[in-house]
Amino acid sequence: MLVLFLLRQNPVQSAAAELFGVSQATVSRRWTVLLPVVEKALARHVPDPVGASAGRVVLVDGTLVPTWDWASEGTTMFSGKHRDTGFNLQVAATLTGDLLAVSSPVPGSRHDMHAWRRSHFPKAFAEREGIGDLGYVGSGLLTPRRKPPRQERSTGDKVANRSISTLRAAVERTIAHLKDWKILATRYRGPLTRFALVAKTVTALAFYKKDW
């Protein structure tokens, strides 16, 4: 219960300690010991993305999970796009907004194309039709058409871009649902080395909720 509460609401540990009637030190110990236990227990609910995506169009988008501004990391965690520090997570979903996969995190200074290439997505979805935004130009995904230099987009390009934007709304909803777990939405405060485990646990919880 304590681990789920910390993931869902992302309170400071002293507030969780008061609510659960224990010390902050106990909250810290339980969080450290039990988070990997929860992730392991739920791991069987996380599907193989290759099988889960069979016969489907794959939508891909990146999101920034904000973190503390860790001075020891220099500028590696700072996203110029979002003007904030955090981790870049890649999220894959179906056209109906069903979650397919979440990548391992990379520092926020890395753009979506880098995060895509570092993830297991290119291999997992190599045989699938995929759609992304302009950040994925050159990835093999279907993306909007750029505006030609010093020219306006053609009518055909505008229509195509609107169609892609309409389809991509589903993966944006998927990301919003993931961020109902507020530890992904309201500034992660823990050690950066444990964030990958946090992301894996929230991903497993999202699949468990969908009865995978």
Salt bridges, closest charged atoms under 4 A:
GLU39 OE2 - LYS200 NZ 3.85
ASP61 OD2 - ARG168 NH2 2.99
ASP84 OD2 - ARG187 NH2 2.95
ASP133 OD2 - ARG168 NH2 3.60
GLU152 OE2 - LYS147 NZ 3.68
ASP157 OD1 - ARG145 NH1 2.84
GLU172 OE2 - ARG168 NH1 3.48
ASP180 OD2 - HIS177 ND1 3.80
